[in-house]
Amino acid sequence: MKKIVILGGGYGGVLTAKKLAKKLKKNKDVEITLIDRNPYHTLLTELHEVAANRAPEDSIKIDLKKIFAGLKVNVVLDEIDSIDFKGKKLKSEKTTYAYDYLVIGTGSKPTFFGIPGAEENTFSFWSYDDAVALKRQIRDMFTQAAKEKNPKVRRALLTFVVVGAGFTGVELIGEMAEYRAELCREFYIDPSEVRLIVADMAPKILPILPDKLIQKAERHLRKLNVEIVTGAKITEVGKGSVALGEKNTVEANTIVWTAGVEGSELVGTLDEVQQQGRKRIVTNENLESVDHKNVYVVGDNIFFIPEGETRPVPQMVENAEHAAPLIAHNIVADITGGSKKAYKPAFHGTMVSIGSRYGVANVGLPGKMFMLTGFMAMLSKHAINMFYLFTVAGFNKMWTYMMHEFFHVENRKSFLGGHFSKRSPNFWLVPLRVLLGGMWLYEGIDKIKKIWKDPDKIFLIPPAPYIKDATSAASEAVGAVKDTVDAQSAASAVQSASEAVSALPVPGFIYNITSWFMDLLFYNPDGSYTFLAKWFQIGMVCAEMVFGILLIVGLFTAISSIATIAMAVMIWSTKMASTEMLWYVAAAIACIGGSGSTLGLDYYVLPWLKKQWKRIPLVRRWYLFTD
């Protein structure tokens, strides 16, 4: 039995474990174990949304058991204290884990560069717990400031300093700037009293981006009333103060440290592997440790300079996404005797959000990058986030992400504004749902009477066009329109085909396809109707009544609404739909989104069905459910 142990449930560890599980799912002689101290995977790139109360706390966590449901991966909750590379063992306080192949993906932790007081007097911002703690701190400061009479103390309470103007720091301060407006309204504080500062020792913010994008980012931050301090040597952080240069000491009760990272605590203790660049493990082109061929490194822990480059691969999520499948391939090659691949990453750029509605991005292909700002930058960021979430937890997590980013937002905190925010109670749709259902039911009952009276009469399918003259065919089509949509008496006087009821126009290619289909199924060579035409008409009439009843009682309303739209489209494609059909379609679209969850059977039935659905192994395996 070959034992593969993946240490760390971050981006690199999770993706490597998933790739290995898929490649080795039929190999019974391999055991895959992922070890992490937490039972969840954290979306570190979204921490700022929780800290500034834009997204729910649970939205940036994914249960590891959910990620690996149905996969051959053992999830172990433990904290490893040391690694015995010669004995091929991992040691914790509780037990020892043996391995044949080890993947180290323990990530990073903040580095404080030896600055006095920095670690003791700042809030770190590199974990789920950090984000939650900062969220509470920000709110506590406003709560205390609302009661504080001393202007100096109040000023310190309402001053927030973010040290580090890289991606993490800028995203955080941008989010805090939007959050400030909400808190000021809630606590009756003048926004001018709240001071937000982002500071860095570097000469400019976001140094990895082109200057043009940096200038636009700075412009937007100043628009949000954020102070930008660059080129400031941070000499000391006291309790309630930070020295930004020799003569600029800022009194602040909240100082957040995002100024840099280094290898995790465990990696820092590993003397048997070469390290460079703030405790990163040196690897060869196969991402193996240069000291131990059965030890691979993924994510932020990698120190590798690709051929033709002068700098090591960056510590960013895309690096983990590229490295994970390569490591999985190389481990499988070790086990099965195949050839290994060399790591040749091709990064697609970087992007940063500054609040919920604005961002800057430099994305594209190596050698061909495009600078994006505003809406397009945010669109690309959300698209990339959803793609990653789909690879990790499929439809389930992607759906959750869309809910908290686009539909369950408050104060228009989305790059789409509040246009798609779901805040209107569903009970306003109940009258429309019942009316729509009643109309379809009435239509069906009216038609079933005609079928009962004359079962051989076909009125939902137009006569074969090649045996009728144009005037006669149009006249009969008009009558059919009135039967299908209005349910008015067919005895109404019709002066001419063009004047009676105006049918909705249909593009020629669509009508030709429909005609071909009807010729195939509904017409005999002599132009008479086939046996199938009769039963198609009966089926359509029954469907109208069934979906009408379902809409009235509020059962499976989404399915019923979509089905009525499909029926309307079918009728339209035969040139038998009057303009009134537009009302049916518009009402059905409005009723798709949960109209049966209020005063309808969906309120009782759908929660029960969701429970049963989630118990199906295939559903859990492919994450085909919502929480």
Buried (B, 14 or more C-beta within 10 A) or exposed (E): EBBBBBBBBBBBBBBBBBBBBEBBEEBEEBBBBBBBEBEBBBBBBBBBBBBBBBBBBBBBBBBBEBBBBBBBBEBBEBEBEEBEBEEBBBBBEEEEBEBBBBBBBBBBBBBBEEBEBBBEBBBBBBBBEBBBBBBEBBBEBBBBBBEBEEEEBBBBBBBBBBBBBBBBBBBBBBBBBBBBEBBBEEBEBEEEBBBBBBBBBBEBBBEBBEEEBBBBBBEBBEEBEBBBBBEBEBBEBBEBBBBBBEEEBBBBBBBBBBBBBBBBEBBBEBEEBEBEBBBBBBBEBBBBBBBBEBBBBBBBBBBBBBEEEEEBBBBBBBBBBBBBBBBBBBBBBBBEEEEBBEBEBEBBBBBBBBBBBBBBBBBEEEEEBEBBBBEBBBBBBBEBBBEBBBBBBBBBBBBBBBBBBBBBBEBBBBBBEEEEBEEEEBEEBBEBBBBBBBBBBBBBBBBBEBBEEEEEEBBBBBBBBEEBEEEEBBBBBBBBBBBBBBBEEEEEEBEEBEEBBEBBEBEEEBBEEBBEEBEEEBBEEEEEBBEEBBEBBBEBBBBBBBBBBBBBBBBBBBEBBBBBBEBBEBBBBBBBBBEBBEEBBEBBEBBBBBBBBBBBBBBEBBEEEEEEBBEEEEBBEBBBBEE
